[in-house]
């Protein structure tokens, strides 16, 4: 099976670098799993409503990865604490 190509936006890279090492490791492991399947098993992925483009949210503990799928490419747009997700998403709506 062909893998997806993962890319981080500058915002996502900044968000990732602001995290502690343990959380950063969990986020990077989840991003690696997205390479194989953009919709991992379980109910940890949700399509976000109201966006101009199709956005998805991947749940990792208290953090969320917001990403967009374009063909075989996945763009990770931001990594945000769950309590700040709504504020951060207003930029994409």
PASE-119053 format. One record per residue (C-alpha): residue number from 1; residue in one letter; chain; x, y, z. Coordinates in steps of 0.02 Angstrom, whole numbers, plus 50000, padded with zeros to 5 digits. Each point is the difference from the previous one (the first is absolute). Layout:
BEGIN
k=NUM	r=a	c=A	xx=X	yy=Y	zz=Z
...
//
This chain:
BEGIN
k=1	r=x	c=A	xx=50000	yy=50000	zz=50000
k=2	r=x	c=A	xx=50065	yy=50171	zz=49952
k=3	r=x	c=A	xx=50037	yy=50117	zz=50145
k=4	r=x	c=A	xx=49938	yy=50177	zz=50019
k=5	r=x	c=A	xx=50125	yy=50143	zz=50005
k=6	r=x	c=A	xx=49991	yy=50101	zz=50162
k=7	r=x	c=A	xx=50046	yy=50184	zz=50009
k=8	r=x	c=A	xx=49993	yy=50121	zz=50145
k=9	r=x	c=A	xx=49955	yy=50182	zz=49976
k=10	r=x	c=A	xx=50107	yy=50130	zz=50088
k=11	r=x	c=A	xx=49860	yy=50023	zz=50127
k=12	r=x	c=A	xx=49998	yy=49812	zz=50035
k=13	r=x	c=A	xx=50190	yy=49996	zz=50019
k=14	r=x	c=A	xx=49991	yy=50145	zz=50122
k=15	r=x	c=A	xx=49861	yy=49913	zz=50097
k=16	r=x	c=A	xx=50100	yy=49839	zz=50004
k=17	r=x	c=A	xx=50159	yy=50084	zz=50062
k=18	r=x	c=A	xx=49904	yy=50083	zz=50142
k=19	r=x	c=A	xx=49951	yy=49830	zz=50073
k=20	r=x	c=A	xx=50096	yy=49898	zz=50128
k=21	r=x	c=A	xx=50105	yy=49854	zz=49936
k=22	r=x	c=A	xx=49879	yy=49862	zz=50053
k=23	r=x	c=A	xx=49849	yy=50082	zz=49917
k=24	r=x	c=A	xx=50101	yy=50044	zz=49845
k=25	r=x	c=A	xx=50050	yy=49816	zz=49983
k=26	r=x	c=A	xx=49816	yy=49945	zz=50010
k=27	r=x	c=A	xx=49951	yy=50128	zz=49868
k=28	r=x	c=A	xx=50139	yy=49945	zz=49881
k=29	r=x	c=A	xx=49952	yy=49817	zz=50022
k=30	r=x	c=A	xx=49820	yy=50042	zz=49957
k=31	r=x	c=A	xx=50058	yy=50097	zz=49847
k=32	r=x	c=A	xx=50100	yy=49846	zz=49943
k=33	r=x	c=A	xx=49841	yy=49895	zz=50013
k=34	r=x	c=A	xx=49911	yy=50125	zz=49888
k=35	r=x	c=A	xx=50126	yy=49956	zz=49864
k=36	r=x	c=A	xx=49925	yy=49826	zz=49991
k=37	r=x	c=A	xx=49817	yy=50051	zz=50021
k=38	r=x	c=A	xx=49927	yy=50175	zz=50018
k=39	r=x	c=A	xx=49855	yy=49922	zz=50096
k=40	r=x	c=A	xx=50070	yy=49889	zz=50139
k=41	r=x	c=A	xx=49888	yy=49870	zz=50081
k=42	r=x	c=A	xx=49889	yy=50055	zz=50143
k=43	r=x	c=A	xx=49908	yy=50162	zz=50022
k=44	r=x	c=A	xx=50153	yy=50112	zz=50018
k=45	r=x	c=A	xx=49974	yy=50089	zz=49833
k=46	r=x	c=A	xx=49858	yy=50120	zz=49968
k=47	r=x	c=A	xx=49958	yy=50104	zz=49848
k=48	r=x	c=A	xx=49982	yy=50183	zz=50048
k=49	r=x	c=A	xx=49844	yy=50089	zz=49942
k=50	r=x	c=A	xx=49987	yy=50177	zz=49934
k=51	r=x	c=A	xx=50172	yy=50013	zz=49921
k=52	r=x	c=A	xx=50026	yy=50057	zz=49820
k=53	r=x	c=A	xx=50113	yy=49850	zz=49969
k=54	r=x	c=A	xx=49980	yy=49826	zz=50075
k=55	r=x	c=A	xx=50090	yy=49997	zz=50167
k=56	r=x	c=A	xx=50022	yy=49855	zz=50119
k=57	r=x	c=A	xx=50043	yy=49994	zz=50183
k=58	r=x	c=A	xx=50105	yy=49860	zz=50075
k=59	r=x	c=A	xx=49989	yy=49978	zz=50188
k=60	r=x	c=A	xx=50160	yy=49961	zz=50098
k=61	r=x	c=A	xx=49969	yy=50014	zz=50186
k=62	r=x	c=A	xx=49963	yy=50183	zz=50040
k=63	r=x	c=A	xx=50067	yy=50058	zz=49832
k=64	r=x	c=A	xx=49925	yy=50007	zz=49827
k=65	r=x	c=A	xx=50084	yy=49995	zz=49830
k=66	r=x	c=A	xx=49903	yy=50095	zz=49867
k=67	r=x	c=A	xx=50040	yy=49940	zz=49824
k=68	r=x	c=A	xx=49944	yy=50010	zz=49820
k=69	r=x	c=A	xx=50011	yy=49861	zz=49870
k=70	r=x	c=A	xx=50039	yy=50042	zz=49819
k=71	r=x	c=A	xx=50020	yy=49845	zz=49894
k=72	r=x	c=A	xx=50148	yy=49903	zz=50074
k=73	r=x	c=A	xx=50059	yy=50149	zz=50103
k=74	r=x	c=A	xx=49952	yy=50041	zz=50178
k=75	r=x	c=A	xx=50034	yy=50176	zz=50063
k=76	r=x	c=A	xx=50004	yy=50016	zz=50188
k=77	r=x	c=A	xx=49935	yy=50176	zz=50030
k=78	r=x	c=A	xx=50012	yy=50017	zz=50188
k=79	r=x	c=A	xx=50023	yy=49907	zz=50163
k=80	r=x	c=A	xx=49896	yy=50069	zz=50141
k=81	r=x	c=A	xx=49942	yy=49961	zz=50176
k=82	r=x	c=A	xx=49820	yy=49942	zz=49999
k=83	r=x	c=A	xx=49941	yy=50148	zz=50105
k=84	r=x	c=A	xx=50070	yy=50123	zz=49870
k=85	r=x	c=A	xx=49940	yy=49908	zz=49845
k=86	r=x	c=A	xx=49846	yy=50106	zz=49966
k=87	r=x	c=A	xx=50098	yy=50164	zz=50009
k=88	r=x	c=A	xx=50137	yy=49933	zz=49885
k=89	r=x	c=A	xx=49875	yy=49932	zz=49873
k=90	r=x	c=A	xx=49920	yy=50170	zz=49972
k=91	r=x	c=A	xx=50151	yy=50041	zz=49890
k=92	r=x	c=A	xx=49951	yy=49860	zz=49880
k=93	r=x	c=A	xx=49812	yy=50034	zz=49993
//
